[in-house]
């Protein structure tokens, strides 16, 4: 399954001093991912994915967000390579692996 979407980068505020930056997947694909991965998810409900923003491709995991949709962490190297800051919008591709 491949999900392509546009989303705004946001910072997780649960741990002050740490800079965890994410984008949220859309609701409908998040529900499909839950159904497809039921019983096979890893710790914290993580699902392994191959992600792409711009020309940068990396392997990571998506996690169920507290408000419903899955969230994709966007590491500093990706943000730097694609010149992205918190609040910017990015075109994202996520493929389940």
C-alpha positions as a Markdown table, in Angstrom:
| # | Residue | x | y | z |
|---|---|---|---|---|
| 1 | Unk | 0.0 | 0.0 | 0.0 |
| 2 | Unk | 1.3 | 3.5 | -1.0 |
| 3 | Unk | -0.2 | 6.6 | 0.5 |
| 4 | Unk | 0.6 | 10.0 | -1.2 |
| 5 | Unk | -0.5 | 13.2 | 0.5 |
| 6 | Unk | 0.4 | 16.8 | 1.4 |
| 7 | Unk | 0.8 | 17.7 | 5.1 |
| 8 | Unk | 2.1 | 20.3 | 7.4 |
| 9 | Unk | 5.2 | 19.6 | 9.6 |
| 10 | Unk | 4.4 | 19.9 | 13.3 |
| 11 | Unk | 6.4 | 19.5 | 16.5 |
| 12 | Unk | 5.4 | 17.0 | 19.2 |
| 13 | Unk | 5.2 | 19.0 | 22.5 |
| 14 | Unk | 4.9 | 16.0 | 24.9 |
| 15 | Unk | 8.7 | 16.1 | 25.7 |
| 16 | Unk | 10.0 | 19.7 | 26.1 |
| 17 | Unk | 13.5 | 20.1 | 24.8 |
| 18 | Unk | 13.3 | 17.3 | 22.3 |
| 19 | Unk | 12.6 | 18.2 | 18.7 |
| 20 | Unk | 10.4 | 15.4 | 17.3 |
| 21 | Unk | 8.9 | 16.6 | 14.1 |
| 22 | Unk | 6.0 | 14.8 | 12.3 |
| 23 | Unk | 3.5 | 14.9 | 9.5 |
| 24 | Unk | 0.1 | 13.3 | 10.0 |
| 25 | Unk | -1.3 | 10.9 | 7.5 |
| 26 | Unk | -4.9 | 11.4 | 6.2 |
| 27 | Unk | -7.7 | 9.8 | 8.2 |
| 28 | Unk | -9.0 | 7.4 | 5.6 |
| 29 | Unk | -5.6 | 5.8 | 4.7 |
| 30 | Unk | -4.8 | 5.6 | 8.4 |
| 31 | Unk | -8.0 | 3.5 | 8.9 |
| 32 | Unk | -7.0 | 1.2 | 6.0 |
| 33 | Unk | -3.5 | 0.8 | 7.5 |
| 34 | Unk | -5.0 | -0.2 | 10.8 |
| 35 | Unk | -7.1 | -2.9 | 9.1 |
| 36 | Unk | -4.2 | -4.2 | 7.0 |
| 37 | Unk | -1.8 | -4.4 | 9.9 |
| 38 | Unk | -4.1 | -5.6 | 12.6 |
| 39 | Unk | -2.1 | -8.2 | 14.7 |
| 40 | Unk | 1.2 | -7.5 | 13.0 |
| 41 | Unk | 2.1 | -4.1 | 14.4 |
| 42 | Unk | 5.3 | -3.6 | 16.5 |
| 43 | Unk | 5.8 | -1.8 | 19.8 |
| 44 | Unk | 3.7 | 1.3 | 20.2 |
| 45 | Unk | 1.6 | 0.2 | 17.2 |
| 46 | Unk | 4.5 | 1.0 | 14.8 |
| 47 | Unk | 4.3 | 0.0 | 11.2 |
| 48 | Unk | 7.5 | -0.2 | 9.0 |
| 49 | Unk | 7.4 | 2.1 | 6.0 |
| 50 | Unk | 9.5 | 3.5 | 3.2 |
| 51 | Unk | 8.9 | 7.3 | 3.1 |
| 52 | Unk | 9.7 | 9.9 | 0.6 |
| 53 | Unk | 9.7 | 13.7 | 0.7 |
| 54 | Unk | 11.1 | 15.4 | -2.4 |
| 55 | Unk | 14.2 | 13.5 | -3.5 |
| 56 | Unk | 14.8 | 12.0 | 0.0 |
| 57 | Unk | 13.8 | 8.4 | 0.6 |
| 58 | Unk | 14.3 | 6.7 | 4.0 |
| 59 | Unk | 13.0 | 3.7 | 6.0 |
| 60 | Unk | 11.3 | 4.4 | 9.3 |
| 61 | Unk | 8.0 | 3.6 | 11.1 |
| 62 | Unk | 4.7 | 5.3 | 11.4 |
| 63 | Unk | 2.9 | 5.4 | 14.7 |
| 64 | Unk | -0.8 | 5.7 | 15.6 |
| 65 | Unk | -1.3 | 9.3 | 16.7 |
| 66 | Unk | -3.3 | 10.3 | 19.8 |
| 67 | Unk | -5.9 | 12.0 | 17.8 |
| 68 | Unk | -6.5 | 9.2 | 15.3 |
| 69 | Unk | -4.3 | 9.3 | 12.1 |
| 70 | Unk | -0.9 | 7.7 | 11.9 |
| 71 | Unk | 2.1 | 10.1 | 12.2 |
| 72 | Unk | 5.4 | 9.9 | 10.3 |
| 73 | Unk | 8.5 | 11.2 | 12.0 |
| 74 | Unk | 10.6 | 13.5 | 9.7 |
| 75 | Unk | 14.2 | 13.4 | 10.8 |
| 76 | Unk | 16.5 | 16.4 | 10.7 |
| 77 | Unk | 18.5 | 15.1 | 7.8 |
| 78 | Unk | 15.3 | 14.9 | 5.6 |
| 79 | Unk | 14.2 | 18.4 | 6.8 |
| 80 | Unk | 17.6 | 19.8 | 6.0 |
| 81 | Unk | 17.9 | 18.2 | 2.6 |
| 82 | Unk | 14.4 | 19.4 | 1.6 |
| 83 | Unk | 14.7 | 22.8 | 3.3 |
| 84 | Unk | 11.7 | 22.2 | 5.5 |
| 85 | Unk | 10.7 | 23.9 | 8.8 |
| 86 | Unk | 7.9 | 23.4 | 11.2 |
| 87 | Unk | 4.7 | 24.7 | 9.7 |
| 88 | Unk | 5.9 | 24.1 | 6.1 |
| 89 | Unk | 3.8 | 21.8 | 3.9 |
| 90 | Unk | 5.4 | 18.8 | 2.1 |
| 91 | Unk | 4.3 | 16.3 | -0.5 |
| 92 | Unk | 4.8 | 12.9 | 1.2 |
| 93 | Unk | 4.8 | 9.3 | 0.0 |
| 94 | Unk | 4.5 | 6.4 | 2.5 |
| 95 | Unk | 4.8 | 2.8 | 1.4 |
| 96 | Unk | 4.1 | -0.1 | 3.8 |
| 97 | Unk | 7.0 | -2.6 | 3.9 |
